[in-house]
Amino acid sequence: MRSFELKYADTKLYFGLNVVEKMRNHLNGVERVTIATGKNSARLSGALKDVETVLKDLELDYEIFDKVRANPTVEIADELAEFIWENGSDCVIAIGGGSVIDTAKVSSVIALSGGKAKDYLKGRKAKRFLQLLAVNLTHGTGSEIDRFAVLTHEKEKIGISIRYPDVSFDDPKYTLTLPRNQSIYTTIDAFFHAYEAVTAKSTNPFVETLAFECARIIGENLPKEQKLEEKYKLLYASMIAGIALDMSPAHIVHAIEHALSGINPKLAHGCGLALVGARAIYWIHKHCENSAKILMSLIGREVKSAEEAEKGFREFLKSVGFDERLSDYIGKDDFRDVERIVFGPLKYLLNRVSFEFTKEMLYDILEKSL
């Protein structure tokens, strides 16, 4: 499990055991820090303690904002931005998964560029932003290496291109405390980053290289017992899928999931992707057969048709212990709202594929996922 570092876009990323120690090299001139976290994971993983040790050794003042939750809202981002401002911070350290890192991205912009989070969801551009360091705790979102953030405003979950973290840290030991279901959810998120990246109009050979390797690693390691070596590999798969997604963004499956978890915030993002993913794969496979076929083979499912692709993904989910259904979270009464959101504020995601995604396809996916 070798440690390494890389530079992608505006982010310097450190990968491997104990890489948070490298944070010391990026806090020169910093006087006050805001740490953004959720209630539990930063503490349970040990990441918060490690970051605090660095800050105390450097004699830096810091305050902790621990109110970020899954499927964060614009109100939480605004509250964090105000906290950063009132604390007089010149650096933000996000410790968490995608929800925390995404929120910190937006809040670090608001703190210097002004406005409200909803303004940025509606198209306002970042002019300036505070230094942002991201300590990633999951092997799923890729938010530590991409420019995207997702927030919910009035039950509409919207993704925007906002900024890259300045420095990120991927340490697999912090993912060991993930519950098994969360490990599955976050890995499925990484899988669909890869799957949608290679089936988007914007794909290219480099994206395919990253996405195929991500799928191979997931296929080999998610079914296994989640020890440190497997976590290292799954974290790496997530990171390279994040780069693939940054270059060739998500489309149909993420559009549907954003609508679902906007309606029911208790639905974890990766879980939502898994719930609708199999039937969505059926429709995508019909139009993007070559890349989709290769990617499915890399998770151990040789497929020759869209029907086999759907069946193969359902079998893969079953093999790793995922047995939830969409009806656990929403009912048919919600379908009209899903349609309104997918073909309204999220329609731009549908334009990223080379075929027309219809309302009939959406309803078919929802019906067959219940």
PEMO-V766144 format. One record per backbone hydrogen bond with DSSP energy under -0.5 kcal/mol. CO is the residue of the C=O (numbers start at 1). NH is the residue of the N-H. Records with the same first field share a line. If there is no record, write none. Layout:
CO->NH + NH
This chain:
4->15
6->8 + 13
8->11
11->8 + 13
12->168
13->6
14->170
15->4
16->19
18->21
19->22
20->23
21->24
22->25
23->26
24->27
27->30
31->61
32->90 + 91
33->35 + 63
34->36 + 93
35->37 + 65
36->95
37->68
40->43 + 44
41->45
42->46 + 48
43->46
46->50
47->51
48->52
49->53
50->54
51->55
52->56
53->57
54->58
55->60
56->59
61->33
63->35
64->66
65->37
72->152
73->77
74->78
75->79
76->80
77->81
78->82
79->83
80->84
81->85
82->86
83->87
84->88 + 89
85->88
90->131
91->34
92->94 + 133
93->36 + 95
94->96 + 135
96->137
97->101
98->102
99->103
100->104
101->105
102->106
103->107
104->108
105->109
106->109 + 110
107->111
108->130
109->112 + 113
110->114
116->119 + 120
117->120 + 121
118->122
119->124
120->123
131->92
132->166 + 167
133->94 + 135
134->136 + 169
135->96
136->171
138->140
142->145 + 146
147->162 + 163
149->160
151->158
152->74
153->156
155->157
156->153 + 158
158->151
160->149 + 162
166->12
167->134
168->14
169->136 + 171
170->16 + 172
171->174
172->175
173->176
175->178
179->183
180->184
181->185
182->186
183->187
184->188
185->189
186->190
187->191
188->192
189->193
190->194
191->195
192->196
193->197
194->198
195->199
196->200
197->200
200->203
204->208
205->209
206->210
207->211
208->212
209->213
210->214
211->215
212->216
213->217
214->218
215->219
216->220
217->221
218->222
221->224
225->227
227->231
228->232
229->233
230->234
231->235
232->236
233->237
234->238
235->239
236->240
237->241
238->242
239->243
240->244
241->245
242->246
243->247
244->248
251->255
252->256
253->257
254->258
255->259
256->260
257->261
258->262
259->263
260->264
264->267
266->268
268->272
269->273
270->274
271->275
272->276
273->277
274->278
276->280
277->281
278->282
279->283
280->284
281->285
282->286
283->287
284->287 + 288
288->292
289->293
290->294
291->295
292->296
293->297
294->298
295->299
296->299 + 301
297->300
300->302
301->303
305->309
306->310
307->311
308->312
309->313
310->314
311->315
312->316
313->317
314->318
315->319
316->320
317->320 + 322
318->321
321->323
325->328
326->329 + 330
331->334
332->335
334->338
335->339
336->340
337->341
338->342
339->343
341->344 + 346
344->347
346->349 + 350
347->350 + 351
349->352
350->353
352->201
355->357
356->358
358->362
359->363
360->364
361->365
362->366
363->367
364->368
366->369 + 370
367->370
369->326
